[in-house]
């Protein structure tokens, strides 16, 4: 388990070294989940001003949200550029938030995914955006599968 700028990342399964934190010159942070050596699961809690980026190639990856708040006015709070199957799960009983406060430019999405995604869990996730009211964006050929989404 590692705590970075108020964000805790816990490796539940898979590659413990497949993520890195960077701080941009504007003060926002990015947690980059890269190509893992095996399918991986990470549990995230706490808060970050910045975004989460998943570029896992063909490996499957799951992010479990357990009291997570991600806010930014620079990019999508969650961007999945490549992944085998991406799973976004809200842990049972948890409250989570993804906030996109970009005010100008092209329409923005708080969750931008360019790979197949499963969104699940018994917790809640507030997805908000100043442009497009939150929403999801899928790349060409992307599919979303929603399961047991009590708080979505």
N, C-alpha and C positions, 0 to 999 in steps of 0.2 A: 504494500500500500504506500502511495506517495501523495503528499499534499503539496500543491503548487498554487501560489497566489490565491488561497482560499478555496481551491478546488481539490477534492480528494479523488484519486484514481486508484481503484483496486482491481488487480488482475484476478478474475474468477477462474478462468481457464485459458489455456493457450500461451501465446508468446508475451512474456512480461516486458520485453524491450521494443515493442512495435509502436510506441507512441513517444512524442517529444513535445515539449512546450517551447514556444518562442514568443518574444514580446516585440511588437511592431514599434516603429518610431513614434507612432501616435499614442502609445501607451496601452493599446489593446493587446490581448494575448490570443494566441491560437494554439489549440492542442491538436496535433496532427497524428492521426492513427494511420500508419503506413502499412506496407506489405509485411504481414506476419508470416512466420514459418509454419503456422498451422491455424485452423479456425480458432478465433479468440473471442473471449467475453470479458468486458470491463464494466465495473460498477462505478458510477460517477455521482458525487454528492458535493454540496457546497455551492459556491457562486464564482462566476468568471465574467469579466467584461471582455468580450471578444467572441471567438467562435470555435466550433469543433469541425474539423475537416477529416473525412475518411477517404483514403485513397489506398485501398487494400488489394488492388489487383483482382485476382479471381478467388481469393480466400473469403470465406464467410466471416462476418464480424457482428457481434451484438454489443450494443451499449445499453446498460441497465441504468435508468435514472432513479435515484433514491434521494430526493430532496435537492434537486439541481436547479439552478437559475443561471441561464446564459442570456446576456443582453449585449447588443452592439448597435452602432449606427454606421458601421462600415461594410458589413457583409452579412450573408445569411448566418444565423446562429448555428445552424447545422447544415453542412454541405457534404454530400456523399458523391464523390466524382467517379469512383470505381469500387466495386466490391462483388463477390460472388452473390450471396444473399445477405442483405443488411437487415438486422433486427433491432428495432428501437422498442424498448420495454420500460414501462413505468412500474417500479416495484410496488407490491401491494401496500396500500395505505399511504403512499408517498404523494406529495404535492410538488410539481415541477413546473418550470416556466421557460419558454423560448421566446425571446422578445427581439424583434427587428425594428429598430427605430430610424432606419434610413428615410430621409425626408424628400430627397430629390433623385432624379435619374429614372431609369427604366423601372417597370413594376418589380417589386421585390417579394420574395417568399421567405418566411422564417425557416421552413424546412425545404431544402432543395436537394433532390435525390436523383441521380442519373443511373441508378441500378435498381434491381428488384428489391422491394422492402416489405417487411412484415412489421406491423405496428401493433403492439399488444401490451397487456399488463392490467393489474387491478388498481393502479394508482391513477393520479390525474396529471394532465399536462395542459397548461394554458399556453396556446400558441397565438402570439399576437404580432401584428405588423402594422406600421403606420400606412403602408401601401398594400393593397390587396387583402386586408383584413386577416392576415396570417397565411393560411393556405399552404398548399404543397405544390411543388413543381416537379414533374417527372421528365426525364430526358426521353429521347426516342426509344421506344421498346420497353420502357420502365413499367412495372406493374406494382400496385400496392395491395397488400392483403391485410385487412383489419380483423383482429381476433380478440374477443373478450375485452373490448375497450370500454370499460365501465366509466372511466373518467375522461375520455377523449371527445 
